[in-house]
Amino acid sequence: MLDERLSLVAAMYQPCEWGADVGTDHAYLPRHLLYTGVCQKMIAADVSESALANARATLTRARMTDRVVFRLADGLDALDRPCGCVSITGMGGDTMAALLRRGADRLQGAVLVLSAHTELHMVRRAIMDIGYHFVREELCRAAGRFYVCWRAEPGHVTLTDDECSYGSLLWQTASPLLQPYAAWRLKVATRRLSGLLAAAQPDEAAIAAVSQEVAFYRIRSEVQGC
């Protein structure tokens, strides 16, 4: 079974002949997508030899290796054929953003399903920069941690600085997780602001940026809590 994060990623997947999971690790997502028929065949890719060995073991046990191409590759270099949908999860936003920019020409119009652990604003800017836009942006919580998952499709849409920082479609959902997510982000930002204000040489630019973050999440926490 998939956890809540991978379940949401799977629900966002575009049914297709060929799908690709970049950073596949144990290949639980490809196994699920092949089993449910969302994808007929898949590329399971990872930059780590040990991770790819885990993926091969998972799909061997599931008797699915005849439907999978295993690729030891860095990011989107794994895409050696057109794919209808490409998932990238389980990495920091800075790494994901760099990967997207570097390999954008390999996507060939594939739908993207993404979930980054950190630096979400960097992913949002990268998506805009490569000529894609978000059509879904949703929250989940797995193992006590919040995750944002996206589905992105070709077509440029300009995001404001605030939309890059905090999301746009996310706040239009009716998710019951929005209020606890906003409260958690408010707590983290407030703690960071306290540290900045206590510094011997305060960084005024950083203080201003984090103060804006505190204000945003305070309002969202109050609104979502009503």
Secondary structure, DSSP 8 states (H G I E B T S, - for coil): ---HHHHHHHHH---EEEEEEET-TT-HHHHHHHHHTSEEEEEEEES-HHHHHHHHHHHHHTT-GGGEEEEE-SGGGG--S--SEEEEEEE-HHHHHHHHHHHGGGSTT-EEEEEESS-HHHHHHHHHHTTEEEEEEEEEEETTEEEEEEEEEES-----HHHHHH-SGGGGS--TTHHHHHHHHHHHHHHHHHHHHTSSS--HHHHHHHHHHHHHHHHHHHHHH-
